[in-house]
């Protein structure tokens, strides 16, 4: 005679939760947040409060790759605040941008060509560290439902509410009254599932081809928009009012140390 399986109340509850989660119902959202490049301005009151609310709401696991060589007291403070352990941070001074960037079309701005001089290196640094933080995160990607690329200088009084479950081959990008698309697509922050976000974080591998073969202007938001089109990634916008703290441009000897 077959033995009948006996389920304890605890086991039944666990089973129901698992099924509910597989069907896309409510459950503990497993969120990873990835920061890159720089974190200057995170300690400003409005910015820090915004980050604190995200932490409390989602209990995320945080990774970062910074354009620095040493773990300064400022970086240590950020890591302590965001709960970043030593195995989830990469520090490296960005190497010089490759030569092909000297031979591509640059975007026109009010101050001349976008990408001239330091701006060109700054943009390359962002792309470079996007890939570096992804490589740091990738071994753990199957442990997470959503990957949020975020900046440490964003200030907002709005609560960030992530759509869950997210759609495959879809990224969720904020639509702000300040209009941070700049002729392309806002890449201040965005989120999606790990497989889709992998496309975003490895964009650096496709920039030369976009610029030289497709004639795309070397400009961050323009490249981002074209990259998603090339990879057939759907963009869903959501309203979220934010701006950058001015502290990111202000002198800060502690934050600027290597």
Residue pairs with C-beta under 8 A, 6 or more apart in sequence:
7 15
17 27
20 26
20 27
21 27
24 164
24 165
29 58
29 145
29 146
29 162
29 164
30 61
30 143
30 144
30 145
30 146
31 58
31 59
31 60
31 61
31 144
31 145
31 146
31 147
31 148
31 162
32 60
32 61
32 62
32 63
32 137
32 140
32 141
32 144
32 146
32 147
32 148
32 194
33 54
33 60
33 61
33 62
33 63
33 82
33 147
33 148
33 149
33 150
34 62
34 63
34 64
34 133
34 134
34 137
34 147
34 148
34 149
34 150
34 201
35 62
35 63
35 64
35 65
35 66
35 82
35 133
35 150
35 151
35 152
36 64
36 65
36 66
36 126
36 129
36 130
36 132
36 133
36 149
37 65
37 66
37 67
37 125
37 126
37 129
38 66
38 67
38 152
38 153
38 248
39 64
39 66
39 74
39 75
39 78
39 152
39 153
39 255
40 152
40 153
40 247
40 248
40 252
40 255
40 256
41 47
41 152
41 153
41 244
41 245
41 247
41 248
41 255
42 48
42 51
42 78
42 81
42 152
42 153
43 74
43 77
43 78
44 155
44 245
44 247
46 155
46 156
46 157
46 245
47 152
47 153
47 154
47 155
47 245
47 247
48 81
50 154
50 155
50 156
50 157
50 160
51 81
51 82
51 152
53 159
53 160
54 60
54 150
54 160
55 82
55 83
57 159
57 160
58 162
60 148
61 83
61 88
61 140
61 143
61 144
62 82
62 83
62 84
62 88
63 84
63 88
63 89
63 133
63 136
63 137
64 78
64 79
64 82
64 84
64 88
64 89
64 90
64 133
65 89
65 90
65 91
65 92
65 129
65 130
65 132
65 133
65 136
66 75
66 89
66 90
66 91
66 92
66 129
67 92
67 93
67 94
67 125
67 129
68 75
68 91
68 92
68 93
68 258
69 91
69 92
69 93
69 258
70 91
70 257
70 258
71 79
71 89
71 91
72 254
72 255
72 257
72 258
73 254
74 252
74 254
74 255
74 257
75 89
75 91
78 84
78 152
79 85
79 89
88 136
88 137
89 136
90 129
90 132
90 133
90 136
92 129
92 132
93 258
94 121
94 124
94 125
94 128
94 129
95 128
96 121
97 120
97 121
97 124
98 124
98 208
100 208
100 211
100 212
101 115
101 120
101 124
101 211
101 218
103 212
104 211
104 212
104 217
104 218
105 211
105 215
105 216
105 217
105 218
106 113
106 114
106 115
106 116
106 120
106 217
106 218
106 219
107 113
107 114
107 115
107 183
107 217
107 218
107 219
107 222
108 114
114 218
114 219
115 123
115 218
115 219
120 218
123 218
123 219
123 220
126 220
127 203
127 204
127 207
127 220
128 204
130 149
130 200
130 201
130 202
130 203
130 204
131 201
131 202
131 203
131 204
131 205
133 201
134 198
134 201
134 202
137 147
138 198
141 147
141 194
141 195
141 198
142 194
144 194
145 164
145 165
145 166
145 193
146 162
146 164
146 166
146 191
146 192
146 193
147 191
147 192
147 193
147 194
147 197
148 162
148 189
148 190
148 191
149 187
149 189
149 190
149 191
149 197
149 200
149 201
150 189
151 188
151 189
151 244
153 244
153 245
153 247
153 248
154 188
154 189
154 242
154 243
154 244
154 245
155 242
155 243
155 244
155 245
156 240
156 241
156 242
156 243
157 241
158 240
158 241
158 242
160 240
162 172
162 191
163 172
163 236
163 238
166 172
166 191
166 192
166 193
166 196
167 234
167 236
168 193
168 195
168 196
169 196
169 232
169 233
169 234
170 192
170 196
170 233
170 234
170 235
170 236
171 190
171 191
171 192
171 196
171 197
171 200
171 228
171 233
171 234
171 235
171 236
172 190
172 191
172 192
172 236
172 237
172 238
173 185
173 186
173 187
173 190
173 235
173 236
173 237
173 238
174 180
174 186
174 188
174 189
174 190
174 237
174 238
174 239
174 240
174 242
175 186
175 237
175 238
175 239
175 240
176 186
176 188
176 239
176 240
176 241
176 242
176 243
177 241
178 241
178 242
178 243
180 186
180 188
180 221
181 221
182 219
182 220
182 221
182 222
183 219
183 221
183 222
184 219
184 220
184 221
184 222
184 223
184 224
184 225
184 226
185 221
185 224
185 225
185 228
185 235
186 221
187 220
187 221
187 224
188 242
188 244
190 197
190 200
191 197
192 200
196 233
199 227
199 228
199 231
199 233
200 224
200 227
200 228
203 223
203 224
203 227
206 227
206 230
207 218
207 223
210 216
210 223
210 226
210 227
210 230
211 217
211 218
211 223
214 226
216 222
216 223
216 226
217 223
228 235
